[in-house]
Each structure stands twice: as C-alpha cells, then as structure tokens.
Amino acid sequence: MVEIGTSNGYSTLWFAGVLRANGGEPLLSVDLDGQAQREAARNLAEAGLTEQVELREADGGAVLRALPDGGLDALFLDSERPQYAGWWPHPRRVLRPGGLLVVDNVLSHPAEVADFLALVERDGGFRSTTAAVGKGLLLAVRE
C-alpha cells in the first residue's frame, strides 16, 4: 500500500495498524514536507508502528511514476489535490486488478479534485462511489 500525503501520520497510523494486524507488507508513506515526516515518525514510534511504515520525503507524482505496474493493493491520495490529474495514468497503472484507490477530501474540496475524478470516471476501468465520511472519500476499485 502507498499513501501520498503523510502529514503528521494520522491516517498512516490507522493503515499501519491494520497492515500489522493482518500480516501485510509495510506501508510506503510519501510527503514533501520533511517536518511533517519527522512528526509522523515520532507518532509512529509512540504507537509502536515504526517497522510497519517506510516514510519517504519525496514528490508523490515522482514516486508514482517509479512504481511498477500492478504492484499495489491500495493507493491513498491525501496530498496536493490539484496535482492529482497531472499524475494520471499512474494511479491506475500501479494498482493491480481489484486494487483500491482512495482519494480524501472529495466533498470538502470538489473543485480541486474535479479534473482527477473526471479522469477516473472516463477511464472506465473502475467501479467507484463517494463515501460521505469525514471530508468525503472516493473509493474506486480497479476492474
């Protein structure tokens, strides 16, 4: 699983806990903000989840471009929303069939994700829905 947008590690903690409980591979969590990565590292250490996460200070789009085809079970985007459309088609390419794309803040910032959501819809290779949880989550399964 890959998370683009670590921030202070709130979502990272949830994902890492689930991955550990289910014997999953470590999470790769990416953020350009080194200070946020350090804060997330402290939070992960406090929760005893350091070994379940690889924190990487890097550009999310560059990381997506470098990932292998079909290698991810899940991709969580919670970063610079207007950049997502420029990352296309990599979010689709890196997910295996049956893989899950999750995009946060789709209800709270609809204009910032509109172009990306249109790409997902036009692709035709996803079954998707929007969950009115928190600030809104796009949940899209690659067919």
Phi and psi in degrees as a GROMACS rama.xvg file:
@    title "Ramachandran Plot"
@    xaxis  label "Phi"
@    yaxis  label "Psi"
@TYPE xy
-126.091  136.953  VAL-2
-117.325  123.485  GLU-3
-104.146  110.662  ILE-4
112.58  71.6113  GLY-5
-66.2955  -45.2283  THR-6
52.7484  -131.829  SER-7
-85.8454  1.0377  ASN-8
93.7805  13.4161  GLY-9
-59.1449  -55.2489  TYR-10
-66.7358  -35.6205  SER-11
-56.1691  -43.2424  THR-12
-59.8076  -43.8477  LEU-13
-63.5563  -49.5109  TRP-14
-61.4441  -44.93  PHE-15
-62.0042  -41.1731  ALA-16
-62.4849  -42.8836  GLY-17
-66.952  -43.0808  VAL-18
-62.4563  -42.9041  LEU-19
-63.9756  -44.7109  ARG-20
-64.1035  -24.2576  ALA-21
-111.057  11.1448  ASN-22
69.9517  24.9477  GLY-23
-77.0554  162.377  GLY-24
-65.451  155.701  GLU-25
-59.4841  148.032  PRO-26
-79.1139  138.179  LEU-27
-99.5306  119.107  LEU-28
-118.795  124.762  SER-29
-117.787  136.831  VAL-30
-156.014  144.136  ASP-31
-75.6508  -21.8941  LEU-32
-86.1177  105.447  ASP-33
-61.4356  -37.401  GLY-34
-64.0432  -42.1278  GLN-35
-63.3763  -39.382  ALA-36
-62.7187  -40.8104  GLN-37
-65.7503  -40.8965  ARG-38
-63.544  -42.8049  GLU-39
-62.1447  -40.1123  ALA-40
-61.7294  -40.5667  ALA-41
-63.8056  -43.8112  ARG-42
-64.9355  -39.2095  ASN-43
-66.5001  -40.6482  LEU-44
-63.0395  -44.2532  ALA-45
-61.0363  -33.2748  GLU-46
-87.9919  -4.17165  ALA-47
72.9552  29.3783  GLY-48
-116.842  13.9937  LEU-49
-55.0847  -42.4208  THR-50
-72.9674  -11.0606  GLU-51
-92.0463  -1.15355  GLN-52
-137.872  135.234  VAL-53
-103.311  113.954  GLU-54
-89.4721  133.614  LEU-55
-133.783  122.031  ARG-56
-84.5501  103.189  GLU-57
-164.503  168.506  ALA-58
-77.3632  127.463  ASP-59
-59.4404  -41.3073  GLY-60
-63.5515  -40.9854  GLY-61
-65.1079  -40.0017  ALA-62
-63.8535  -44.9925  VAL-63
-60.2845  -42.6294  LEU-64
-60.6453  -30.7527  ARG-65
-87.6647  -12.3546  ALA-66
-74.691  149.194  LEU-67
-72.0781  156.703  PRO-68
-61.574  135.155  ASP-69
60.8331  25.2216  GLY-70
-93.9641  -6.34577  GLY-71
-110.854  138.882  LEU-72
-81.6685  -30.2678  ASP-73
-153.429  145.361  ALA-74
-134.188  125.402  LEU-75
-114.492  120.441  PHE-76
-105.298  118.274  LEU-77
-148.208  59.0859  ASP-78
-132.757  -136.192  SER-79
-81.4908  92.0646  GLU-80
-51.3803  -43.0029  ARG-81
-63.9555  -15.8312  PRO-82
-82.744  -18.7491  GLN-83
-55.2893  -44.3228  TYR-84
-60.2411  -34.9309  ALA-85
-70.5937  -15.5454  GLY-86
-84.6348  -13.4797  TRP-87
-65.6789  139.179  TRP-88
-98.2176  12.1924  PRO-89
-59.8631  -39.4458  HIS-90
-57.1221  -37.0012  PRO-91
-73.2756  -46.0911  ARG-92
-59.508  -38.8117  ARG-93
-80.0202  -16.044  VAL-94
-83.5893  136.883  LEU-95
-73.7468  159.898  ARG-96
-57.1197  132.456  PRO-97
89.209  -6.1737  GLY-98
-71.2044  154.725  GLY-99
-109.93  126.158  LEU-100
-102.142  124.519  LEU-101
-121.516  127.805  VAL-102
-123.671  122.055  VAL-103
-85.6344  159.113  ASP-104
69.1767  27.6243  ASN-105
-76.5266  -20.2232  VAL-106
-94.6131  -32.1231  LEU-107
-80.0082  -24.106  SER-108
-135.526  56.8197  HIS-109
-60.1283  -37.2171  PRO-110
-65.71  -32.3348  ALA-111
-74.8446  -21.4098  GLU-112
-111.338  -0.592377  VAL-113
-57.026  -46.9362  ALA-114
-63.1407  -40.0188  ASP-115
-67.2578  -45.3584  PHE-116
-61.8318  -35.2908  LEU-117
-64.8485  -38.0519  ALA-118
-63.5254  -43.4932  LEU-119
-61.8824  -44.8904  VAL-120
-64.6595  -46.1559  GLU-121
-66.5152  -27.9368  ARG-122
-56.1251  -40.675  ASP-123
77.176  -2.66053  GLY-124
-101.21  16.4283  GLY-125
-130.453  146.637  PHE-126
-103.841  125.676  ARG-127
-139.672  159.343  SER-128
-150.377  160.721  THR-129
-109.922  126.043  THR-130
-97.0811  126.681  ALA-131
-83.0198  61.6232  ALA-132
-115.554  133.662  VAL-133
57.7218  -122.085  GLY-134
-98.4159  12.8265  LYS-135
97.5686  128.245  GLY-136
-123.094  128.545  LEU-137
-81.9832  128.905  LEU-138
-118.587  113.946  LEU-139
-130.655  122.345  ALA-140
-98.6148  128.371  VAL-141
-75.2658  126.75  ARG-142
